[in-house]
Amino acid sequence: MANNATNAAGFAAIDDMVRRLRGLPGAFQKAAPELAKAIKREADQAVAQGRSIDGKPWVAKKDGGKPLEHAADAIRVYVSGSFIIIELSGVEVFHHFGTGKVPQRPILPTQDGMPPRLGKASVAWSVKVFNDQVGHG
């Protein structure tokens, strides 16, 4: 339960930062591409470590090998208007949700909220842009 509260607090902090950035002319548009890159880096790092962005380790393959070695190729992070979209494609979608034959190996954040590591990466870039905008860079 504490993890859900932590994730909810992470989302609230990001929402507050985005609200503040939107109040500065052009700040969100300036920050969004860098935020998207930071999120993609975190996703790629999670895949390399064999875990979800939430930090949950993946179920091992039957032969003991590392699962989803190329899952980073199936993750796309981009800016669309005033949103940052995280998109998963390919067979990795079946692994993310699991099926009768494919064990669940979550790749993206779950509906429980934003993972703290992802929130920290997002906040760090937002703070940098905010400081640049208000002259505290």
N, CA, C and O atoms as a GROMACS GRO file, in nm:
protein
  548
    1MET      N    1   0.083  -0.119   0.000
    1MET     CA    2   0.000   0.000   0.000
    1MET      C    3   0.087   0.125   0.000
    1MET      O    4   0.054   0.224  -0.064
    2ALA      N    5   0.199   0.120   0.072
    2ALA     CA    6   0.288   0.237   0.077
    2ALA      C    7   0.342   0.270  -0.061
    2ALA      O    8   0.361   0.386  -0.094
    3ASN      N    9   0.368   0.164  -0.142
    3ASN     CA   10   0.419   0.188  -0.277
    3ASN      C   11   0.318   0.265  -0.359
    3ASN      O   12   0.356   0.355  -0.434
    4ASN      N   13   0.190   0.232  -0.347
    4ASN     CA   14   0.086   0.305  -0.420
    4ASN      C   15   0.082   0.451  -0.375
    4ASN      O   16   0.066   0.540  -0.458
    5ALA      N   17   0.098   0.474  -0.245
    5ALA     CA   18   0.100   0.612  -0.195
    5ALA      C   19   0.221   0.686  -0.247
    5ALA      O   20   0.212   0.803  -0.283
    6THR      N   21   0.336   0.617  -0.251
    6THR     CA   22   0.458   0.679  -0.304
    6THR      C   23   0.441   0.713  -0.451
    6THR      O   24   0.478   0.822  -0.495
    7ASN      N   25   0.385   0.619  -0.528
    7ASN     CA   26   0.363   0.644  -0.669
    7ASN      C   27   0.263   0.758  -0.691
    7ASN      O   28   0.283   0.841  -0.779
    8ALA      N   29   0.157   0.762  -0.611
    8ALA     CA   30   0.059   0.870  -0.622
    8ALA      C   31   0.124   1.003  -0.591
    8ALA      O   32   0.095   1.103  -0.658
    9ALA      N   33   0.211   1.006  -0.491
    9ALA     CA   34   0.282   1.131  -0.456
    9ALA      C   35   0.374   1.171  -0.570
    9ALA      O   36   0.390   1.290  -0.599
   10GLY      N   37   0.436   1.073  -0.636
   10GLY     CA   38   0.522   1.102  -0.750
   10GLY      C   39   0.443   1.165  -0.864
   10GLY      O   40   0.489   1.261  -0.926
   11PHE      N   41   0.325   1.110  -0.892
   11PHE     CA   42   0.240   1.169  -0.996
   11PHE      C   43   0.197   1.310  -0.957
   11PHE      O   44   0.197   1.399  -1.042
   12ALA      N   45   0.161   1.330  -0.831
   12ALA     CA   46   0.117   1.463  -0.787
   12ALA      C   47   0.229   1.565  -0.804
   12ALA      O   48   0.204   1.678  -0.846
   13ALA      N   49   0.352   1.525  -0.772
   13ALA     CA   50   0.465   1.616  -0.787
   13ALA      C   51   0.489   1.650  -0.934
   13ALA      O   52   0.516   1.765  -0.968
   14ILE      N   53   0.480   1.549  -1.020
   14ILE     CA   54   0.496   1.574  -1.164
   14ILE      C   55   0.386   1.664  -1.216
   14ILE      O   56   0.412   1.758  -1.290
   15ASP      N   57   0.263   1.636  -1.176
   15ASP     CA   58   0.150   1.719  -1.220
   15ASP      C   59   0.169   1.864  -1.177
   15ASP      O   60   0.141   1.956  -1.254
   16ASP      N   61   0.218   1.884  -1.055
   16ASP     CA   62   0.241   2.021  -1.007
   16ASP      C   63   0.351   2.089  -1.088
   16ASP      O   64   0.338   2.206  -1.123
   17MET      N   65   0.458   2.016  -1.118
   17MET     CA   66   0.568   2.074  -1.195
   17MET      C   67   0.521   2.107  -1.337
   17MET      O   68   0.554   2.213  -1.390
   18VAL      N   69   0.444   2.018  -1.398
   18VAL     CA   70   0.393   2.044  -1.533
   18VAL      C   71   0.302   2.167  -1.531
   18VAL      O   72   0.308   2.250  -1.621
   19ARG      N   73   0.218   2.178  -1.428
   19ARG     CA   74   0.131   2.295  -1.415
   19ARG      C   75   0.214   2.422  -1.408
   19ARG      O   76   0.181   2.521  -1.473
   20ARG      N   77   0.321   2.420  -1.331
   20ARG     CA   78   0.408   2.538  -1.319
   20ARG      C   79   0.479   2.568  -1.450
   20ARG      O   80   0.491   2.684  -1.490
   21LEU      N   81   0.526   2.464  -1.517
   21LEU     CA   82   0.593   2.484  -1.645
   21LEU      C   83   0.499   2.543  -1.748
   21LEU      O   84   0.537   2.628  -1.828
   22ARG      N   85   0.375   2.497  -1.746
   22ARG     CA   86   0.277   2.550  -1.841
   22ARG      C   87   0.251   2.698  -1.817
   22ARG      O   88   0.209   2.769  -1.908
   23GLY      N   89   0.275   2.745  -1.695
   23GLY     CA   90   0.257   2.886  -1.664
   23GLY      C   91   0.368   2.974  -1.717
   23GLY      O   92   0.354   3.096  -1.723
   24LEU      N   93   0.479   2.915  -1.757
   24LEU     CA   94   0.591   2.990  -1.814
   24LEU      C   95   0.584   2.978  -1.965
   24LEU      O   96   0.576   2.868  -2.018
   25PRO      N   97   0.587   3.089  -2.035
   25PRO     CA   98   0.575   3.084  -2.181
   25PRO      C   99   0.679   2.993  -2.245
   25PRO      O  100   0.800   3.016  -2.232
   26GLY      N  101   0.632   2.889  -2.315
   26GLY     CA  102   0.719   2.799  -2.390
   26GLY      C  103   0.797   2.699  -2.307
   26GLY      O  104   0.872   2.620  -2.363
   27ALA      N  105   0.783   2.700  -2.174
   27ALA     CA  106   0.865   2.613  -2.090
   27ALA      C  107   0.832   2.466  -2.109
   27ALA      O  108   0.922   2.383  -2.122
   28PHE      N  109   0.703   2.431  -2.112
   28PHE     CA  110   0.669   2.290  -2.128
   28PHE      C  111   0.716   2.240  -2.263
   28PHE      O  112   0.771   2.130  -2.274
   29GLN      N  113   0.696   2.320  -2.368
   29GLN     CA  114   0.739   2.280  -2.502
   29GLN      C  115   0.890   2.262  -2.506
   29GLN      O  116   0.941   2.176  -2.578
   30LYS      N  117   0.962   2.342  -2.429
   30LYS     CA  118   1.107   2.329  -2.424
   30LYS      C  119   1.148   2.206  -2.344
   30LYS      O  120   1.242   2.135  -2.381
   31ALA      N  121   1.078   2.180  -2.234
   31ALA     CA  122   1.115   2.070  -2.145
   31ALA      C  123   1.071   1.934  -2.198
   31ALA      O  124   1.139   1.834  -2.177
   32ALA      N  125   0.958   1.930  -2.266
   32ALA     CA  126   0.897   1.802  -2.303
   32ALA      C  127   0.990   1.708  -2.381
   32ALA      O  128   0.997   1.590  -2.346
   33PRO      N  129   1.062   1.754  -2.484
   33PRO     CA  130   1.151   1.660  -2.554
   33PRO      C  131   1.260   1.602  -2.464
   33PRO      O  132   1.295   1.485  -2.476
   34GLU      N  133   1.314   1.684  -2.375
   34GLU     CA  134   1.416   1.634  -2.282
   34GLU      C  135   1.355   1.538  -2.180
   34GLU      O  136   1.417   1.438  -2.143
   35LEU      N  137   1.234   1.570  -2.134
   35LEU     CA  138   1.164   1.478  -2.042
   35LEU      C  139   1.140   1.344  -2.111
   35LEU      O  140   1.159   1.239  -2.050
   36ALA      N  141   1.099   1.348  -2.236
   36ALA     CA  142   1.075   1.225  -2.311
   36ALA      C  143   1.204   1.143  -2.322
   36ALA      O  144   1.202   1.021  -2.308
   37LYS      N  145   1.316   1.210  -2.348
   37LYS     CA  146   1.444   1.139  -2.356
   37LYS      C  147   1.481   1.077  -2.222
   37LYS      O  148   1.531   0.964  -2.218
   38ALA      N  149   1.457   1.149  -2.112
   38ALA     CA  150   1.489   1.096  -1.979
   38ALA      C  151   1.403   0.974  -1.948
   38ALA      O  152   1.452   0.877  -1.890
   39ILE      N  153   1.278   0.978  -1.986
   39ILE     CA  154   1.188   0.865  -1.964
   39ILE      C  155   1.233   0.746  -2.048
   39ILE      O  156   1.232   0.633  -2.000
   40LYS      N  157   1.271   0.769  -2.172
   40LYS     CA  158   1.319   0.661  -2.259
   40LYS      C  159   1.446   0.598  -2.203
   40LYS      O  160   1.462   0.476  -2.204
   41ARG      N  161   1.538   0.682  -2.153
   41ARG     CA  162   1.661   0.628  -2.092
   41ARG      C  163   1.628   0.538  -1.974
   41ARG      O  164   1.687   0.431  -1.959
   42GLU      N  165   1.535   0.581  -1.890
   42GLU     CA  166   1.496   0.500  -1.774
   42GLU      C  167   1.433   0.369  -1.819
   42GLU      O  168   1.460   0.264  -1.762
   43ALA      N  169   1.348   0.374  -1.921
   43ALA     CA  170   1.286   0.253  -1.974
   43ALA      C  171   1.391   0.157  -2.030
   43ALA      O  172   1.386   0.037  -2.004
   44ASP      N  173   1.486   0.210  -2.105
   44ASP     CA  174   1.592   0.126  -2.163
   44ASP      C  175   1.677   0.063  -2.053
   44ASP      O  176   1.716  -0.054  -2.063
   45GLN      N  177   1.706   0.139  -1.950
   45GLN     CA  178   1.786   0.086  -1.838
   45GLN      C  179   1.710  -0.027  -1.768
   45GLN      O  180   1.770  -0.128  -1.731
   46ALA      N  181   1.580  -0.010  -1.749
   46ALA     CA  182   1.499  -0.114  -1.685
   46ALA      C  183   1.502  -0.242  -1.767
   46ALA      O  184   1.519  -0.351  -1.712
   47VAL      N  185   1.486  -0.230  -1.899
   47VAL     CA  186   1.490  -0.347  -1.987
   47VAL      C  187   1.626  -0.416  -1.977
   47VAL      O  188   1.633  -0.538  -1.967
   48ALA      N  189   1.732  -0.338  -1.978
   48ALA     CA  190   1.867  -0.396  -1.969
   48ALA      C  191   1.886  -0.472  -1.838
   48ALA      O  192   1.963  -0.568  -1.833
   49GLN      N  193   1.817  -0.429  -1.734
   49GLN     CA  194   1.828  -0.494  -1.603
   49GLN      C  195   1.726  -0.606  -1.583
   49GLN      O  196   1.723  -0.670  -1.479
   50GLY      N  197   1.640  -0.628  -1.686
   50GLY     CA  198   1.542  -0.735  -1.677
   50GLY      C  199   1.431  -0.707  -1.577
   50GLY      O  200   1.392  -0.795  -1.501
   51ARG      N  201   1.382  -0.583  -1.578
   51ARG     CA  202   1.276  -0.546  -1.485
   51ARG      C  203   1.182  -0.446  -1.550
   51ARG      O  204   1.213  -0.390  -1.656
   52SER      N  205   1.070  -0.424  -1.487
   52SER     CA  206   0.978  -0.320  -1.532
   52SER      C  207   1.032  -0.184  -1.488
   52SER      O  208   1.122  -0.177  -1.404
   53ILE      N  209   0.977  -0.078  -1.542
   53ILE     CA  210   1.016   0.056  -1.497
   53ILE      C  211   0.980   0.072  -1.350
   53ILE      O  212   1.042   0.151  -1.278
   54ASP      N  213   0.879  -0.003  -1.304
   54ASP     CA  214   0.838   0.001  -1.163
   54ASP      C  215   0.941  -0.068  -1.072
   54ASP      O  216   0.934  -0.054  -0.950
   55GLY      N  217   1.035  -0.140  -1.132
   55GLY     CA  218   1.136  -0.210  -1.053
   55GLY      C  219   1.105  -0.357  -1.030
   55GLY      O  220   1.180  -0.426  -0.960
   56LYS      N  221   0.995  -0.406  -1.086
   56LYS     CA  222   0.957  -0.547  -1.065
   56LYS      C  223   1.039  -0.636  -1.158
   56LYS      O  224   1.034  -0.618  -1.280
   57PRO      N  225   1.115  -0.732  -1.102
   57PRO     CA  226   1.193  -0.821  -1.189
   57PRO      C  227   1.102  -0.910  -1.272
   57PRO      O  228   0.995  -0.951  -1.228
   58TRP      N  229   1.148  -0.939  -1.394
   58TRP     CA  230   1.070  -1.023  -1.485
   58TRP      C  231   1.087  -1.170  -1.451
   58TRP      O  232   1.189  -1.211  -1.395
   59VAL      N  233   0.987  -1.247  -1.486
   59VAL     CA  234   0.993  -1.392  -1.476
   59VAL      C  235   1.099  -1.440  -1.573
   59VAL      O  236   1.103  -1.398  -1.688
   60ALA      N  237   1.186  -1.529  -1.526
   60ALA     CA  238   1.292  -1.582  -1.612
   60ALA      C  239   1.233  -1.670  -1.721
   60ALA      O  240   1.124  -1.724  -1.707
   61LYS      N  241   1.307  -1.684  -1.830
   61LYS     CA  242   1.267  -1.775  -1.937
   61LYS      C  243   1.280  -1.918  -1.886
   61LYS      O  244   1.353  -1.945  -1.791
   62LYS      N  245   1.208  -2.010  -1.950
   62LYS     CA  246   1.211  -2.150  -1.909
   62LYS      C  247   1.352  -2.207  -1.911
   62LYS      O  248   1.389  -2.290  -1.828
   63ASP      N  249   1.432  -2.162  -2.009
   63ASP     CA  250   1.569  -2.212  -2.019
   63ASP      C  251   1.666  -2.135  -1.929
   63ASP      O  252   1.786  -2.160  -1.930
   64GLY      N  253   1.613  -2.042  -1.850
   64GLY     CA  254   1.696  -1.964  -1.759
   64GLY      C  255   1.758  -1.841  -1.821
   64GLY      O  256   1.824  -1.763  -1.752
   65GLY      N  257   1.738  -1.822  -1.951
   65GLY     CA  258   1.795  -1.706  -2.019
   65GLY      C  259   1.723  -1.576  -1.984
   65GLY      O  260   1.618  -1.575  -1.919
   66LYS      N  261   1.783  -1.468  -2.028
   66LYS     CA  262   1.728  -1.336  -2.001
   66LYS      C  263   1.610  -1.308  -2.095
   66LYS      O  264   1.625  -1.317  -2.217
   67PRO      N  265   1.494  -1.274  -2.039
   67PRO     CA  266   1.378  -1.247  -2.125
   67PRO      C  267   1.382  -1.107  -2.186
   67PRO      O  268   1.445  -1.015  -2.132
   68LEU      N  269   1.315  -1.093  -2.297
   68LEU     CA  270   1.289  -0.963  -2.360
   68LEU      C  271   1.414  -0.877  -2.380
   68LEU      O  272   1.414  -0.758  -2.349
   69GLU      N  273   1.518  -0.938  -2.432
   69GLU     CA  274   1.644  -0.865  -2.451
   69GLU      C  275   1.632  -0.745  -2.543
   69GLU      O  276   1.710  -0.650  -2.532
   70HIS      N  277   1.536  -0.748  -2.634
   70HIS     CA  278   1.522  -0.639  -2.731
   70HIS      C  279   1.397  -0.555  -2.706
   70HIS      O  280   1.351  -0.485  -2.796
   71ALA      N  281   1.344  -0.562  -2.586
   71ALA     CA  282   1.220  -0.489  -2.555
   71ALA      C  283   1.238  -0.337  -2.567
   71ALA      O  284   1.142  -0.266  -2.595
   72ALA      N  285   1.358  -0.288  -2.546
   72ALA     CA  286   1.380  -0.143  -2.558
   72ALA      C  287   1.346  -0.092  -2.698
   72ALA      O  288   1.304   0.022  -2.714
   73ASP      N  289   1.364  -0.178  -2.798
   73ASP     CA  290   1.330  -0.140  -2.935
   73ASP      C  291   1.180  -0.121  -2.955
   73ASP      O  292   1.136  -0.053  -3.048
   74ALA      N  293   1.100  -0.181  -2.865
   74ALA     CA  294   0.954  -0.173  -2.877
   74ALA      C  295   0.896  -0.056  -2.798
   74ALA      O  296   0.774  -0.035  -2.799
   75ILE      N  297   0.981   0.019  -2.729
   75ILE     CA  298   0.934   0.132  -2.648
   75ILE      C  299   0.963   0.261  -2.723
   75ILE      O  300   1.075   0.287  -2.766
   76ARG      N  301   0.860   0.341  -2.738
   76ARG     CA  302   0.873   0.471  -2.802
   76ARG      C  303   0.818   0.576  -2.706
   76ARG      O  304   0.708   0.560  -2.653
   77VAL      N  305   0.893   0.681  -2.683
   77VAL     CA  306   0.849   0.791  -2.597
   77VAL      C  307   0.853   0.918  -2.681
   77VAL      O  308   0.956   0.951  -2.740
   78TYR      N  309   0.741   0.988  -2.686
   78TYR     CA  310   0.735   1.107  -2.771
   78TYR      C  311   0.639   1.210  -2.713
   78TYR      O  312   0.558   1.180  -2.624
   79VAL      N  313   0.649   1.330  -2.764
   79VAL     CA  314   0.564   1.440  -2.721
   79VAL      C  315   0.452   1.456  -2.822
   79VAL      O  316   0.475   1.457  -2.943
   80SER      N  317   0.331   1.469  -2.770
   80SER     CA  318   0.214   1.496  -2.855
   80SER      C  319   0.135   1.607  -2.787
   80SER      O  320   0.066   1.585  -2.687
   81GLY      N  321   0.145   1.728  -2.843
   81GLY     CA  322   0.078   1.842  -2.782
   81GLY      C  323   0.133   1.870  -2.644
   81GLY      O  324   0.252   1.899  -2.629
   82SER      N  325   0.048   1.862  -2.544
   82SER     CA  326   0.092   1.888  -2.407
   82SER      C  327   0.106   1.758  -2.327
   82SER      O  328   0.096   1.759  -2.204
   83PHE      N  329   0.129   1.646  -2.397
   83PHE     CA  330   0.144   1.517  -2.332
   83PHE      C  331   0.274   1.450  -2.373
   83PHE      O  332   0.324   1.472  -2.483
   84ILE      N  333   0.328   1.370  -2.284
   84ILE     CA  334   0.439   1.282  -2.315
   84ILE      C  335   0.382   1.142  -2.317
   84ILE      O  336   0.328   1.094  -2.217
   85ILE      N  337   0.394   1.076  -2.431
   85ILE     CA  338   0.334   0.945  -2.453
   85ILE      C  339   0.443   0.837  -2.446
   85ILE      O  340   0.550   0.852  -2.505
   86ILE      N  341   0.414   0.729  -2.372
   86ILE     CA  342   0.500   0.611  -2.369
   86ILE      C  343   0.422   0.501  -2.440
   86ILE      O  344   0.313   0.463  -2.398
   87GLU      N  345   0.479   0.452  -2.550
   87GLU     CA  346   0.408   0.356  -2.635
   87GLU      C  347   0.488   0.226  -2.643
   87GLU      O  348   0.611   0.228  -2.656
   88LEU      N  349   0.418   0.115  -2.633
   88LEU     CA  350   0.480  -0.017  -2.645
   88LEU      C  351   0.417  -0.088  -2.764
   88LEU      O  352   0.295  -0.084  -2.780
   89SER      N  353   0.499  -0.152  -2.847
   89SER     CA  354   0.447  -0.219  -2.966
   89SER      C  355   0.509  -0.358  -2.979
   89SER      O  356   0.601  -0.394  -2.905
   90GLY      N  357   0.458  -0.433  -3.074
   90GLY     CA  358   0.513  -0.565  -3.103
   90GLY      C  359   0.471  -0.671  -3.002
   90GLY      O  360   0.378  -0.652  -2.924
   91VAL      N  361   0.542  -0.784  -3.006
   91VAL     CA  362   0.509  -0.896  -2.918
   91VAL      C  363   0.530  -0.860  -2.771
   91VAL      O  364   0.476  -0.928  -2.682
   92GLU      N  365   0.606  -0.755  -2.746
   92GLU     CA  366   0.629  -0.713  -2.608
   92GLU      C  367   0.499  -0.675  -2.537
   92GLU      O  368   0.490  -0.683  -2.414
   93VAL      N  369   0.399  -0.633  -2.614
   93VAL     CA  370   0.269  -0.601  -2.555
   93VAL      C  371   0.210  -0.725  -2.487
   93VAL      O  372   0.153  -0.715  -2.379
   94PHE      N  373   0.223  -0.842  -2.552
   94PHE     CA  374   0.172  -0.966  -2.494
   94PHE      C  375   0.246  -0.999  -2.364
   94PHE      O  376   0.185  -1.047  -2.268
   95HIS      N  377   0.375  -0.973  -2.361
   95HIS     CA  378   0.452  -0.997  -2.238
   95HIS      C  379   0.412  -0.899  -2.128
   95HIS      O  380   0.403  -0.936  -2.011
   96HIS      N  381   0.389  -0.774  -2.167
   96HIS     CA  382   0.352  -0.672  -2.068
   96HIS      C  383   0.226  -0.713  -1.992
   96HIS      O  384   0.220  -0.702  -1.870
   97PHE      N  385   0.126  -0.760  -2.066
   97PHE     CA  386  -0.001  -0.798  -2.002
   97PHE      C  387  -0.007  -0.945  -1.964
   97PHE      O  388  -0.083  -0.982  -1.874
   98GLY      N  389   0.071  -1.029  -2.031
   98GLY     CA  390   0.066  -1.172  -2.009
   98GLY      C  391  -0.053  -1.234  -2.080
   98GLY      O  392  -0.154  -1.169  -2.102
   99THR      N  393  -0.039  -1.360  -2.115
   99THR     CA  394  -0.148  -1.435  -2.178
   99THR      C  395  -0.148  -1.573  -2.114
   99THR      O  396  -0.071  -1.600  -2.021
  100GLY      N  397  -0.233  -1.662  -2.166
  100GLY     CA  398  -0.234  -1.798  -2.113
  100GLY      C  399  -0.102  -1.870  -2.135
  100GLY      O  400  -0.064  -1.957  -2.056
  101LYS      N  401  -0.031  -1.833  -2.243
  101LYS     CA  402   0.095  -1.900  -2.276
  101LYS      C  403   0.217  -1.815  -2.244
  101LYS      O  404   0.327  -1.869  -2.229
  102VAL      N  405   0.200  -1.686  -2.234
  102VAL     CA  406   0.312  -1.593  -2.212
  102VAL      C  407   0.301  -1.536  -2.071
  102VAL      O  408   0.200  -1.474  -2.037
  103PRO      N  409   0.405  -1.555  -1.988
  103PRO     CA  410   0.398  -1.498  -1.853
  103PRO      C  411   0.402  -1.345  -1.858
  103PRO      O  412   0.462  -1.286  -1.948
  104GLN      N  413   0.339  -1.284  -1.760
  104GLN     CA  414   0.339  -1.138  -1.755
  104GLN      C  415   0.477  -1.089  -1.714
  104GLN      O  416   0.533  -1.130  -1.612
  105ARG      N  417   0.529  -0.998  -1.797
  105ARG     CA  418   0.656  -0.932  -1.770
  105ARG      C  419   0.632  -0.782  -1.796
  105ARG      O  420   0.661  -0.733  -1.905
  106PRO      N  421   0.580  -0.711  -1.696
  106PRO     CA  422   0.548  -0.570  -1.718
  106PRO      C  423   0.670  -0.492  -1.764
  106PRO      O  424   0.779  -0.505  -1.708
  107ILE      N  425   0.651  -0.411  -1.865
  107ILE     CA  426   0.759  -0.332  -1.921
  107ILE      C  427   0.740  -0.185  -1.885
  107ILE      O  428   0.833  -0.120  -1.837
  108LEU      N  429   0.621  -0.134  -1.908
  108LEU     CA  430   0.589   0.005  -1.879
  108LEU      C  431   0.537   0.020  -1.737
  108LEU      O  432   0.509  -0.080  -1.671
  109PRO      N  433   0.523   0.143  -1.690
  109PRO     CA  434   0.464   0.160  -1.557
  109PRO      C  435   0.323   0.101  -1.554
  109PRO      O  436   0.251   0.104  -1.654
  110THR      N  437   0.286   0.048  -1.439
  110THR     CA  438   0.152  -0.008  -1.424
  110THR      C  439   0.054   0.103  -1.388
  110THR      O  440   0.093   0.219  -1.374
  111GLN      N  441  -0.070   0.067  -1.374
  111GLN     CA  442  -0.172   0.164  -1.340
  111GLN      C  443  -0.163   0.208  -1.194
  111GLN      O  444  -0.239   0.295  -1.152
  112ASP      N  445  -0.072   0.150  -1.117
  112ASP     CA  446  -0.057   0.186  -0.976
  112ASP      C  447   0.001   0.326  -0.959
  112ASP      O  448  -0.003   0.381  -0.849
  113GLY      N  449   0.053   0.385  -1.064
  113GLY     CA  450   0.109   0.518  -1.053
  113GLY      C  451   0.248   0.526  -1.112
  113GLY      O  452   0.300   0.428  -1.166
  114MET      N  453   0.306   0.643  -1.102
  114MET     CA  454   0.438   0.666  -1.160
  114MET      C  455   0.547   0.610  -1.067
  114MET      O  456   0.549   0.640  -0.948
  115PRO      N  457   0.636   0.530  -1.122
  115PRO     CA  458   0.746   0.479  -1.040
  115PRO      C  459   0.834   0.593  -0.992
  115PRO      O  460   0.858   0.689  -1.067
  116PRO      N  461   0.883   0.585  -0.868
  116PRO     CA  462   0.966   0.694  -0.814
  116PRO      C  463   1.087   0.729  -0.902
  116PRO      O  464   1.118   0.848  -0.918
  117ARG      N  465   1.157   0.630  -0.960
  117ARG     CA  466   1.274   0.660  -1.042
  117ARG      C  467   1.236   0.740  -1.166
  117ARG      O  468   1.309   0.831  -1.206
  118LEU      N  469   1.123   0.706  -1.225
  118LEU     CA  470   1.076   0.778  -1.343
  118LEU      C  471   1.033   0.919  -1.304
  118LEU      O  472   1.060   1.015  -1.376
  119GLY      N  473   0.968   0.930  -1.191
  119GLY     CA  474   0.928   1.062  -1.141
  119GLY      C  475   1.048   1.151  -1.114
  119GLY      O  476   1.047   1.270  -1.146
  120LYS      N  477   1.152   1.094  -1.053
  120LYS     CA  478   1.273   1.172  -1.024
  120LYS      C  479   1.341   1.220  -1.152
  120LYS      O  480   1.386   1.334  -1.161
  121ALA      N  481   1.347   1.133  -1.252
  121ALA     CA  482   1.408   1.172  -1.379
  121ALA      C  483   1.328   1.285  -1.443
  121ALA      O  484   1.385   1.380  -1.496
  122SER      N  485   1.196   1.275  -1.438
  122SER     CA  486   1.111   1.378  -1.496
  122SER      C  487   1.123   1.510  -1.420
  122SER      O  488   1.132   1.616  -1.482
  123VAL      N  489   1.123   1.503  -1.290
  123VAL     CA  490   1.134   1.625  -1.209
  123VAL      C  491   1.269   1.693  -1.232
  123VAL      O  492   1.275   1.815  -1.240
  124ALA      N  493   1.376   1.614  -1.242
  124ALA     CA  494   1.509   1.673  -1.262
  124ALA      C  495   1.513   1.758  -1.388
  124ALA      O  496   1.566   1.869  -1.387
  125TRP      N  497   1.456   1.707  -1.498
  125TRP     CA  498   1.455   1.784  -1.622
  125TRP      C  499   1.362   1.903  -1.613
  125TRP      O  500   1.392   2.010  -1.666
  126SER      N  501   1.249   1.887  -1.545
  126SER     CA  502   1.156   1.998  -1.529
  126SER      C  503   1.218   2.110  -1.449
  126SER      O  504   1.202   2.227  -1.482
  127VAL      N  505   1.289   2.075  -1.342
  127VAL     CA  506   1.355   2.176  -1.259
  127VAL      C  507   1.460   2.250  -1.339
  127VAL      O  508   1.472   2.372  -1.328
  128LYS      N  509   1.536   2.178  -1.421
  128LYS     CA  510   1.638   2.243  -1.503
  128LYS      C  511   1.573   2.346  -1.596
  128LYS      O  512   1.620   2.460  -1.604
  129VAL      N  513   1.469   2.307  -1.665
  129VAL     CA  514   1.402   2.399  -1.757
  129VAL      C  515   1.339   2.515  -1.681
  129VAL      O  516   1.347   2.630  -1.724
  130PHE      N  517   1.277   2.484  -1.567
  130PHE     CA  518   1.216   2.590  -1.484
  130PHE      C  519   1.322   2.692  -1.443
  130PHE      O  520   1.301   2.812  -1.455
  131ASN      N  521   1.436   2.642  -1.395
  131ASN     CA  522   1.545   2.732  -1.355
  131ASN      C  523   1.599   2.813  -1.472
  131ASN      O  524   1.629   2.931  -1.459
  132ASP      N  525   1.611   2.749  -1.587
  132ASP     CA  526   1.657   2.821  -1.707
  132ASP      C  527   1.558   2.934  -1.742
  132ASP      O  528   1.599   3.043  -1.781
  133GLN      N  529   1.430   2.905  -1.729
  133GLN     CA  530   1.327   3.001  -1.765
  133GLN      C  531   1.322   3.121  -1.669
  133GLN      O  532   1.298   3.234  -1.711
  134VAL      N  533   1.346   3.095  -1.541
  134VAL     CA  534   1.336   3.204  -1.443
  134VAL      C  535   1.472   3.264  -1.410
  134VAL      O  536   1.483   3.352  -1.324
  135GLY      N  537   1.577   3.216  -1.478
  135GLY     CA  538   1.708   3.276  -1.462
  135GLY      C  539   1.789   3.227  -1.344
  135GLY      O  540   1.879   3.297  -1.297
  136HIS      N  541   1.758   3.107  -1.295
  136HIS     CA  542   1.835   3.051  -1.182
  136HIS      C  543   1.922   2.934  -1.227
  136HIS      O  544   1.970   2.857  -1.145
  137GLY      N  545   1.943   2.921  -1.361
  137GLY     CA  546   2.013   2.808  -1.420
  137GLY      C  547   2.151   2.794  -1.373
  137GLY      O  548   2.222   2.702  -1.415
   0.00000   0.00000   0.00000
